[in-house]
């Protein structure tokens, strides 16, 4: 039984290739989305930590209104809790790139070869820059046409223009990319800055704590101590920037973006789960007879449910084999793209284990959970229900009966009467429920003077929803227990009640097929009377008929 079971699973996978491809592709798409986002975020977080650690980011940056010299920098460096202190000078000028003038921030660093805080790394060209040379931050190439060895025309605050040679490009991991604000960044020496008309003093001081694991609160306290000491020495602090220790400035923004992406990934996985549920429901409906056969030979409900859950597990396994490698590649591409947006590089290339674990978890659990309900519903049928299943519900058509497809003509079958005709038949025949003023009412059985029955047939004109009566014809036999079989409906009228009044007879409809009515021996002893001249088969079912009453 076990080998037959697994052969059935394999046959369902191979035989219905289109369905297998559809289900596997839907699961793989959901797993791929989740794995791409999870893997990309893991690579990005690691790159942000490694890149920012390589940059030796500062814990506080203080900008002054008045310049200061190296002496004050040495004093700040000796304060308790301060590990590194460095003074820098940044000036704002304009640079001409092509026919466009752009804002440019020129930063002078005291020693490019021994940097201990907010490191500027070489990218291309000569490093460090010499006197009369400038190094542009690498992100400047995204918005400006800059060539190594070319000249950069600098416009000073007084309107005077100077030319500097472009020595190359550098990379500052903690700096804002040029395309964020449309402003370029470049690096020069203090000698070059002096040639442009500025002095060799500092206007900002950058501090890094001696404790590398300092908290945000303690970093703020350290910055307050430095502010107090500098303002006591003379320079007034205009602005203080306290970055989050150990975090890239864009970390919080990227976390919010990846939360949105993760939501979209899980939404895609949920949609694939709905598709799996619908597909399994179709499979269970299609194989209802197979379920009945398996139960008939001894398989239990749990065995059959496990069989179909194994089929869903096979779908999920195939999807994982496709999605995991593709998600790893897409995650790396996503990490490279996002790190480029924040002016960083992917420092290490690896496959995040936590991303693979998440892919396996959601790739197996979500399809199985989606398939549980249709599998349970499909396997709870009995052997009798499964084997007589035809694909149409047993209650189909009960709410709105339609004419049968049989082309058999209406005919009457004579049954010997159960009693003599009532003497008041003529008076009852003229009553309001039978024939009144010579007009036949639809759905009634009328008798003539000889006590014979005439059947009124409903005829529906083309394009009309209402049936109009016409006389079907005389039926041989006196008024009594007669029966007319017309397209699966039998109209019966019984013997008169104890009062003997013909109008109190009633007819009731009995659902049956014309073939069964013709072949069944208990439908009457008399032969069927053929339709009369000018008669045609019924086009509609006969409504419930009642006898004429007073």
N, C-alpha and C positions, 0 to 999 in steps of 0.2 A: 504493500500500500504506500509505503514511504517513497519508493522509487517512482511509482506512478504519479504520486503527488508532485514531485519535483519535475517530472517530465511535463506535466500539465503547465506548471509555471513557466518553464522554458519555452513550451510551445506557444503560450499566450504572448510571451515577449517577442518571439520571432515571427509568428504568424500574422499578428496585427502590427506591422512595422510602423504604419502611419500613426497609430495611436501611441505606440511606444515612443516614437520620436517626439510627438507632441507633449506627452507627459514629462519625459526626461528633459526636454528643452525648457518647459515651464519651471520645473524645479531648479534646473541649472541656472536659469536667469535670476531667480530669487537668491540662491546661494551665492552666485557671482556678485550680485549687488552688495550683499552683506559682507562677503569676504573682501571685496575691493575696498570698501569704506573702512572696515576694521584693519586690514593690512596697511592701507595708506596712512591711517591715523597713527598706527604703531610706528611706522617708519618716520613719519613726520615728527612725532614726539621725541623720538630718539635723536633725530637730526637737530631739532631745536635745542635739546639739552647739550649735545656734543658741540654744536656750532657756537652756542652762547658761552659755553665753558671755555672753548678755544679763544674766544674774543676777550676773556677776562673782564667781563662787564663790571662797571662801577656800581656802587651802592648809593651814591649821591652825587649830583652835579649842581654846583652853585654858581650863578652868574652874578657879576658885580656891576655896579654903575660906574665905578672908577677903576682904572687899571692898578695892578699891584705887581711886585717883583718877586724874584726867587726867594728872597728872605722870608716872606710870609708863607711861601709854600713849605719851606723847611720847618717853620714853626708849626704849621698844621700837621705835618708829617710826624712830629714828635708827640702829638696829643695821644692820650691813652685810648686804645681801641682802634686807632687808625693804622692800617697796614701799608697802604700806598696812597700817595697824594701827588698829583701832577697838575701843573698849570698849563693852559693852552690859550690860544688866541684865535678867534673866529671873526672874520669880517665879511660883509655882504657887498658884492659888486655885481656887475653884469658882464656876460660873455656873449660874443657873437658867434653863432653857429649857422653857417650859410648866410641867409638874409634875415635871420631871426635873432633878436636879443633875448636872452634868458637870464633869470636870477641865478647867481652862483655864490655859494658859501665857500670861502677859502679858509682852511684850518691849518694853523702852523703847530707842529709837534716838536718838542725840544730834541728828542733823540729817536729816530726811526729804528735804529738797530737794537735798542734795549727798551722795549715797550712792556710795561707791567700792568696797564689798564687800558681798556677799550682799544684793543690792538687793531692796527691797520695792516692787513696782509697783502703781499704782492700778488698781482694777478697776471699782468702782461707788461712787457717793456722793462725799462730800467727802474731799479729800486735800491736805495731811496732816491728821491728827486734831488737834483743839484740846484745850485743857485740859478735862477732864471728859468727853471723848469716847473712843470705842474703835473701832478698825478690825478686823474679823474677817477671818481668812484665808478665801478664797472656798470652800475645800473644807468649811468648817464648815456650809454650808447643806445638805450631803448627809445630815447626821445631826441637825441642830438646826433648829428653826423660828425664824429670825432675820429681822427686818424693819428696813430702814433707817428711822431716826427713832424707833424703839422704844427701850425701856429694857432694859438688861441688869443683873440683880441679881447683884452680886459678893459672895461670902462670903470674908472674909479668914481667915488662919490662926487668929486668936483667936475666930472665930465671929461677928464683927461683919459686918454687911451694908452694902454701898454700891451706889448706882445710877450707871451710866454710860450715856450716850446712844450708840446705835449710829450712827456717822457714815457708815459704808459698808463696803465690802469691798476687800481688797487681795490681791495675789498674790505669793508668794515662790516662785520656780521651784525652789529647792533644798530647800524644806521638805517634810516628810512629810505626806501628806494626812490629814485628820481621820479618815477611815474606816479607816485602817490600824490605829490604836491606840485609837480612840474618844475621843481627846483633842483639844480645840479649841485653836487658836492665835489670838492677837489682838495688836494693836500699840497702844501709847499713848506719850505724851510723858513725860519725866521729871517734869514738873509734875503730871501726873495720878497718876503713881506716888507722888509725895510726898504727894498728897492722900489716898491709900489707906493711908498710914502707913509707907512705905518711904523710905529715904534716897536721895540722888542719886549714890551710888557705883556702881562696876562690879563684876561678879563673873565676867565672861568677857571674853576678848580674842580677836579674830579677825584673822588675819594673811594677807596675800597677798604672794607673793614678787615681787621686782622683775623677775625673769625669767619671762615668761608660759609658757614651755615647760619649766618645771622638772620634773624627774622625781620619782617617789615617794620615792626614796632621799634625794635632796637636800632634799625637803620635810621629811622626817623629821629630817634634820640641822639644818635651820633651826628646826624646832620645839624641838629639844633646846637650841639656843642661847638661845631665848626663855625656855624653862623655867628654865634656869640663871640667867638675868639676873633673872627675876621672883622666884624663890625667894631669891636673894641680897638682893633689895630687901625681902622680908618675906612676901608672900602665898605660901602653899603650893599647888601645882598638884595638884588631885584627879583630873583626867581630861584627856586630850589626844586629840582626834579629828583624824586625818590622812586626808582624802579623797583619792581617786585624782585627780591633776591633770587637768583638762579633761574629766572623765567625771561624768555624773550618778550619784548614789548608787545608783539602780535599774538602771543599765546592765547589769551582770552578770546580774541576775535576768531582765531582759527578753531578753538574748541566749540564756539557757538555754531560755526559753519558746519563742522563735522557732526554736531548733534542733529542738525536739519538733514544732512545727508544720510545719517543713520536711520532717521525716521522714514525717509524715502526708500531706503533699502529694505527695511522691515515691511513697509507697505507693499513693495514688489513681492516679497516672500509670501505675504498674506494672500495676494491675488493668485499666486501660483498654487497656494493651498486650496483656494476655492476651485480652481481648475482641476486639481487632483480629486477633490471630493466629487465633482460632477462626473469626471471620467470614471471613477470607481462605481458611482451609482449606475452609470450606463452599463458597465461591465456586469454588475450584479443582475440587472434587469435582463441583459442579453443571455446570461448563463443561468437563468432560473431553472430551466429543465435539467441542466447539468448538476445543479445543486440538489434537485430532487433525486436524480439517479445516485449521486454520492450518498445521500441519506438513506436511500433504499438499500444500498449494499453495506450499510453499517457505519458510515461516517457520522460523527457527532457535529453539533453546531459549532463547538469550539474548534474542532479540527478543520472545518471548512473556513471558519473565520481566520484561523491562523494561516491557512493556505493563501487567502487573498491579501492578508497583511504582509506575508512574505513577498507576494507579487509587488506590492507597493514599496516594500523595502528594496527590492531589486531595482525598481525605477529610481529610487533615491540614491542607491549606490552608483548606478551609471551616471546620474547627474553630478554626484560628487567627483567622480573621476574626471569629468569634463570641467567642472567649475573651479576646483581648487587650483590647478596650474594657471588657468586663465586669470583667476582673481589675484594670484601672486604677481603676475606680470602687470595687470592693471593697477594694483595697489602701488607698485613701485613707480609706474608712470604718474599716478595721482600725487604721490609724495614729491616727485621731482617737480611737477607743475606747481604745487602749492608752495614748496620751499623757494622756488624761483620768484613767487609773488612777494615773499617777505625777504628777498635778497639773501637767501641761504643756499647751502648745498646739502645733498644727501651724503652724510659722512660715511655711513656703513650700509652695505646692501645685504639684507638677510630676509629670510622668510619668517614672519612672526608666528611663533607657536600658538599664541593665544588666538590669533586670527583663524588658524587651521582648526583648532578645537571648537571655536564658535561656528565655523562652517559645517563641521561634522554634526554638531549638536542640532542646529536649526535645519540642516539638510535631511536629517533622519526623523527628528521629532515632529516637525510641522507636517510633512506628508502623512505620517502615520496617524497623527491626531485628526487630520482632515478626513482620513479614510475610515476611522472607527465607526462613525454613525452610519454611513451607507453600508458598511460591511455587516454590522449588527442587524440592520433592517433587512438586508438581503438574505441572511442566513437563518432567520427565524421562521421562515415559511415551512409548512409541513410538506411531507412527501406528496400528499394528495393535491395540495394547492400548487406545488411546483410542477408536477407532471401534467396537470390539466391547464397550465398557464398558456394563454394564446397571445399574450401581448396587449390584450384589451381588457380593461377593468370589467368586472362582472356587473357593475351598476351602470355601465355605459349605455346611454340612451333611455334610462328610466325617467329622467326628468322631462325630456321632450320627445315623446314617441313619434316616429316617422313611418311613412308607408313602407311596407315590406317590399323586397325586390322581386317577389314572385310574380310571374305573369299569368298565373292560373286565373281563369274567369270565375266570377261569382256564380254559384249554383246552390240550389237548395236540396236538402236531403229530407225525405219524408219519413216521419216517424209516426207510427200508429197513434191516434189520439188517445188520451187517457180518460176521455169522457165525452158525452154528446155535446153538441153545440148548444149554447145557452139560448133560450127563446128570446131573450132581450138583446141579442147580438145586434139587431138592426138599430135599436135605439142607442146602444153604446157606440155603434159605428159612427153615428152622427154627432157624437159628443165632441167636446172641445179638445180632447187629447188625441183623437184619432183623425177622422176626416171631418172637417167642419166646413160646411158650405161648399163642398166639392174641392177643397184645397187640401192637398196632402202636406202634412208637417214632416220635416226632415227627421230621420232617425226613428220613425214609428213603423209598426206593423199593422196594416189595415186589412180587414176581411170584407169580402163582398157578400151579396145576398145568399150565395150558396155555401157560405161558411168557409171559403177558401182564403188563403193568405196571399196578400200582395206585398212584396218587399220594396220599400222606398230606398233608392240608392242615392248617395250624396255625390254630386258632380261639381267639381271646382273648375270654373272657367279659367282660361289662360290669363295670367296677370292678376288674378283675384285671390284673396285670402279667405273668402267665404264660400262655403259649399251650398249649392242649390239642389233641392230634391227633384228627383224625377222617378216615375214608376218603373221599377226594375222589371216587373212582369208577374204574371200569376204563377203561383207555386201549387203544384198538385197536392191535394190533401185538404181535409177539413181543418177548421181552427182547432188547435190542440197543442201538443208538445212538438213543435217544429224546431229546426236548426238550420241556419245558413252559415256556410263556411266561406269566408272571403278574405284572401290574402293573410292567412294566419290568425284571423279572429273569428270566433264562433259566436253567433247571436242566437241565444236560446230564449224561448218563451214557454212558460210552463202551463199547467192546467189551471182552470179557474179556481179561485179560492172558494171557501165554504159559502160565501154569499152568492156565488154563481154569476157575478157580474163580470162581463168581458173586459170592462175598463180597468179592473183591478189586477189584471195580469201584468206581470213585470218580466223584462228581459235583462239579462246580465251578460257582460262580456267575459269571455274566457280566453286567455292568451294561449294560443296553440299554433302550430304550423299547419299549413294546408296539406302538406305531405303526410304528417302524422295523423291529421284528421281523416284522410282518405284511407290510410292503411290500418288504423287502430280498429280492432273488432268491436270496441265498446262505444263507438261513436254513433251507432244506430244500425238498424237491420235493413232499412230500405235502400234501394239504389239511388245514386245521385242523378238528379234531373239535369239534363244539359241546358245551357242558356237558350232562351227563346229567340225568335226571329228579331233581328234589329238590335239585339242586346250586345254589349261589349264588356270586356273585363273591367273590373273595378280599378280605379286609379288611386283610391284612397281607402283608408281603414273605415269600417263602419263604426260610428259612435255607439255608445251604450243605448240600446233600444228599450223602450217601455211600451206596454200595450195601451190601447186607447182606454180612457177612463171617462167617467161621467162628468 
